[in-house]
Amino acid sequence: MGRKGSPRSPQAEGGSRAASPPSPLWALPEELLLLICSYLDAQALGRLAQVCRRLRFLSSRDVLWRRIARGCLNSGFTQLGTDLAPGIPVKERVKVSQNWRHGRCRRETVLKWKCNLMPWMELDGEYLYLSQAENIQAYQLCAEGTGLQRHPQAIFSGHQEDVCRFVLVNSHIVSGGGDGSIVLHKLHGSYSVKFSAHEQEVNCVDFQGGLIVSGSRDRTAKVWSLTAGRVGQCLHTVHTEDRVWSIAISPLLSGQLLTCLGTDFHRGAGVLDVFYETPSLLLSCGYDTYIRYWDIRTSTRKCVQEWEEPHDSALYCIRSDKNHMIASGSSYYGVVRLWDKRQTRCLQSFHLSSPTSSPVYCLRFSTTHLYAALASALHVLDFTAS
């Protein structure tokens, strides 16, 4: 005999408790669920992921975050929607993008050298290529992302004086040096070519589709052939009124000088770096402290947008994510600045050279790290650390 007032079990009722009916949400096709979720912003998707495992998986799909990522800084998507980092989940890139916007990062000096240099570098997958005096050294990046191996995996030589600049294109390194020569190396193999190019140091080079362009202190820019039987033959010479500090080949690769950008520059306002985003959009920076954004479809006489360095410093180098973010390196105190093209003022600043003053000669970045080369050290900003 049971106790008075005790509840009766389901078994005593002669049956079992009925299971909860499935949510009508899961009766919808996955395509329709994704369509509904596509109207959510990042915060709403994050909250949705906390409901259950199934919604967490659904709300983490790249297709839902791609639209959000295209509006973020340095998320790996170009202005045209090309994904430059397909191996990294888009949701993670959006998360790291917030660290870029708010300047949250961990700083580290990964390499130092004794004498002051003017280094240049390029990033290529798992390797960072850095010029040090007359050599170019290839360092493997650490697996965890921060830092690099202390000893170079390969060394590319050939110049008698310091390397001024170099480019890395299609598994080839093309460099210009203070000895007036141009050297081409194949990354995987012993093939190399060296030829005399200018009467004075080669300040800048670019390489694409069997053509090399170079600029020099001797006030000339030249186009060189790399086709079989004509390697090192000068195809064109452009005489300028001043030293040539930067040069770039248009992705259209016409091989001809099409136009000159700008008409109101003061004498001495040299352009120190140029970066093509698309065949018609490019960025420039230099001695006159301005970053300029050019659209050659609309005008070659006036830029479409410009940003001024707030401390009146020359800008030595510039790069963009080909979407919303620009990174620049200043001539004083190792200042790296991040810019949002949709704003008029600098977004974030990082001082890497206190108390001694050194320019940022070169910078490169991925979706997670920024590398800045100063006169005597290589610095890394790790934006995965929040």
N, C-alpha and C positions, 0 to 999 in steps of 0.2 A: 504494500500500500504506500503510495507516494506521499511526500509531505504536502500539507495543505498550501495551496497558493503557488506551487512550483510550476513553471511553464512546461508544456508538453513538447517533447522533441518531434522533429519532422517524421522520424520513423514511427512514432506513436500515432501520428496522423494517418499512417498508412501510405506515405509517399516520400519523396525527397524534395529539397528546396529547388525551385526552378532557377536555371542559370540566367544571368543578366543578358538581355537581348543585345546583340552586336550594335555598335554605334552606327547610325546611318551614314556617318562620314566615310567609313571604310567601304561602304557599298558603291562609292563613286569610283570611276576609273582613275588611274594614277595621273593621266594627262590632265584631267579636270582638277584634281587636287593641286597639281603643280600650277595650273592656271590661277586658281584661287590664291595660292600662296605668293604668286608673283606680284600681287598688289600690296604685299607687306614690306615695310622698311626693315632695316637691320635690327632695330630694337625689338620689333614685333616678331621677327623670325627667331631671335634669341629666346624670347619668352615662350614661343611655340615649342622650341626644342626641349623645354623643361617639363612638358606635359607627360610624355611617355617616350619609350625607346623608338617606337615606330615613327612618331612625329619628329623626333630628334634626327633620325636618319633622313626623313623626307626633307626637313628644313635645312639640311646641310648640303643639298644637291647643288652642284656648280651652276646649273641653269637658273636657279633662283638668285644667286649672288652675283652673277655676271653683270646685270644691269646696275646694281649698287656699286660694284667694283669700278665700273667705267666712270663713275663720278668721283672716285677717291683719288688720292695722291699716290702715285707710284705703286699701283696695284698690279702692274704687268700687262695692262691693256693700252693699246695705242688709241689715238683719237678716232681712227677708222675701225676700231674694234678687234684688231689683231691681238691674239694672246701670245705674249712673249715669254711666259713662264707656265706652260701647260702642265708641268709635272707637280705643281704646288696647288693644293685645294684653294679655290677662290675665296671661301669663307676665311681661311687663315690669312690670306693676303689682305682682305678687308680689315681684319683685326690688327695686323702689323701696320697698315696704312694709317691708323689712328695714332700710332707712335711717331710716325714721320710728321704728321700734322702738329702734334703737341710737343715735339722735340724730346721724346722719351727714348733714351738710348744709353748704352754702356760704351765708354771710350777706352781705347787701348792703343798703345804704341807697339807695333809688331816688329818693326825693323829700325835700326839706327846705323848710321855710318859716320865716320870721323870727320871727313872734310865736307864742306858745303858743295852741293851739286844742284843742277837744274833738272830733276828727274821727270820722266814721262812714263805713262803706263797704259796698259790695255787689259781688260777683263775678257776671258774666253772660257766659259764653262767652269771647270775646276781649277783653272790656272790664272795667275796674275803675272803679267809680263811687265818688268820694271827696268828702265834704263838707269845704269849707274856708271858714270864716266863713259868710257868707250865701248862698254858692253851692254847687252840686253839680257836680263836673267829671268828665267821662268820659275815661279814659285807655285807649289801646289797648295791650294786652300785646304784648311783643316776640315775634316768630315763634319764636325759639329757646327761649322760655319764661321766661327770667330777665329781670326788669326790665320797664319799660314806656316808652312814648314820653313824652318830657319835656313836650310840649305837649298839652293836652287836645283831644280831637276835638269835644267839645260842652260847653257850660256851661248849666246850668239854674238860673235865678234866680227871684226873686219875694218872698223874705223881706226884711224890713227889719232884722232882727237875725240872729244866727248860727243855722244849722240845727242842731237838737239831734239828731234822728234821722230816718232815712228808710228806706223799703222799696222794693224793685224787684219788681213782680209784673205778669206778662202785658203786658210792654212799656210799663208805666206806672211813674212814680216818684211816690210820695206822701211828703211831708216835713212835719215839724212844726218850728216855729221859736221862738226866744225872744220873738218879737213876738206870740205867742198864736195864730197863724194856721196853717192847713193849706193846702198847695199841691199840686196834682196836675198832673203833666206827662206828655204822651205822648212816648215816646222818639223816634218817627219822625213828626214833624209839629210844627206850631206850637200845637196845642191845649193849653190850660192852664186851670186853675180855682183860684181862691184864695178862702178864706172865713175869717172870724174864728171861732175855735173855743173858746178858753178865756180867762179873765181874766188868767192868767199864762202863762209859757212852756209850750209843748207838749213834754214830755220824751220822749214815745214815741208811735209810730203803728204800725198794721198795716192791711193792705188785702187784701180778698179778695171776689170775687163781688159787686161792687156795694156793698160795705159798707166803711167806714173806722172803725176804733176808735182812740181817742186817750186819753192820760193826761197829767195836768198837775200842776204845782206847786200848783195851786189845790185839790187834794185831790178831784178828780173824774176819772172815766173816762166817756167818751161814745162813743156809736155814731152814725155819720152815714150818710146815704143818698147814693148817687151815681146813682140811677135818674133817667131823664129827667123833668124837671119838679120834682124834689125834691132836686137837687144841693145839698149843704151843709145839709140839714135834719137837725136832731138827733132821733134816734129814741128813744134811751134815755140817761139820766144815772145813773151809779152814784156815790154819795157815799162817800168813804173816810175813814179816820181819819188818814191821812198822805199825803204827796206820792206820786204815782204815777210810778215810775221806769221801769217796763217793762210791756209789754202785748203780747199775741199772740192771734190768732184761731185757734181750733181748726180743723183741716182739715175737720171735720164741718160747720162753718159753720151753727150753729143760730141765731146772732144773739141768743141769750139768755144771761144769766149763769146758769150751771148750778150752780156750787158754789164754795167757797173751799178752797184747799189749805193744810193745816197748821193747828195750833191752839196750838202751844207756842213761837211765835217771841217773842223779846224785843222790846220797843219800840225802834225805830231799826234793827232788822235788816232793812233794806229789800232787796227783790229788784231787782237791777239788770239782769238779762237773763233771758229765757225762750226756750227753743228746743223746738219740737215735732218729735219723730221720727216719730210716727204719731199718729192721732187720740186714742190713749189713753196714749201714753208721751211724757213731756216732761222736760226738764232745766231747773233754775233755779240761779242763783248770786246772791250779793249781799254785803252789808256784814258778815254774820256769818261769813265765810270758808269756807262750806260749798258744795259742789256737791251738789245733791239730784236724785235720779231718782224720778219719780212715775209710778205706774200707776193711773190713775183707775178702772180696772176692779176693783181690789182694795180701795183705800182712798183717801179724799181727806184723811184726818186725819194720816196718817203716810207718809213716803216709803218706797220699797222699798229704796233704797240711798243712801249718802252718802259723800263724800270730803272731807277737811279740807285746806285750804291749809296746807302745812307751816310757813310763816313768818308765820302769823296775819295775812295781808293780805286786804283786801277784794278780791272778784273782780268786775271790771267787765264782763266779756263771756265768752261761752261758745258753743261750737259742737261738733257731733259729726259723725261720718261716717255716722250712723244705723245703726251696727253696734257696733263694739267701742271706737273711739277717741273721746276727748274732748279738746278743746283749750280752755284757759282763759287769760285775761289778768288779771294782778294789778295792784294799785294802787301798788306800790312797785317802782322800779328796772326798769320795763319787762320784767317776768318773764312769759314764755310757758311754760306747762306742758302736757305731753302726758300723758294718763291712759289706762290700759287698764281698761275696766270690770270685767274679770275679776280685777283686782288691787286691793289696798286703798291702796297708796302710789303717789305720782307716778312716772311712768315716765321722763320726761326734762324738763329745765328749760333755758331759754335766756334769758340776761340781755341785754337790748337797749338799756339806758339808762344804762350806767355812764359817768362818775361821777354825772351829774345824775339826779335821781329823776323819773320820769314814769310815770303809769299806762299800761297798754295799754287804750286806750279801745274798740278794736274789732279783731277778727281774723276773717279768712276763709281758707279753704284749699281747694285742689284735691287731686288724687291725687299731685301732684308739688311744689307750692309752698304756703307759708304766708305770708300778708300780715298784718302787724301795724301798726296806726296808733297812734302815740304823740303827745305834745303838739306836737312840732315836726318829726316825720319819719315817713316810711313805710318800714318794713323788710320785706325778703323773705328767707325761708329756702328755699333750693333743695335739695330732697331727691333730685334726680336725680344730684347729684355725690357719688359714693361715696369 
